[in-house]
Amino acid sequence: RRCLKRLAELREAKTEVERRLATTAAEATSGERLLSPPGPSSRTWSWVARYEALVAAQNTLTDRNAMGVCDSLTVELDRALGLATSSLQDAATCHDGLPPPEYLAGALRCLAGLAWAERRRRGLLLDRWRELSGNSAA
């Protein structure tokens, strides 16, 4: 019963996120005015704020899918990123505590971002595949 109750809660949360995403996307693409969050000042957002709100809503939706992806490829990718991070930290301690070159740290941040984007992409593809094959998990 707890599992079924939790499943219902998750479905409601998913529906709410999808509704907010659709509303935000519709407002952003139609050029309608988006009001700021409730608070003392209710001014309109710029196009940058609307875009950021849309991206944040999409990220929320795709993060849910990304967290559900756990296969040998993602495990291997996470392990490789962990090894690269620890190697970079070890290199810093071996050189009298000097920080590693910025280009190496930046490259590692880029790789981590690409890995997360790939996890999101795989999550969305797997979710779509399940939906099309009639095995929708949510």
Secondary structure, DSSP 8 states (H G I E B T S, - for coil): -HHHHHHHHHHHHHHHHHHHHHHHHHHHHHT---B--SSS---B--HHHHHHHHHHHHHHHHHHHHHT--SHHHHHHHHHHHHHHHHHHHHHHHTTT----HHHHHHHHHHHHHHHHHHHHHHHHHHHHHHHTT----
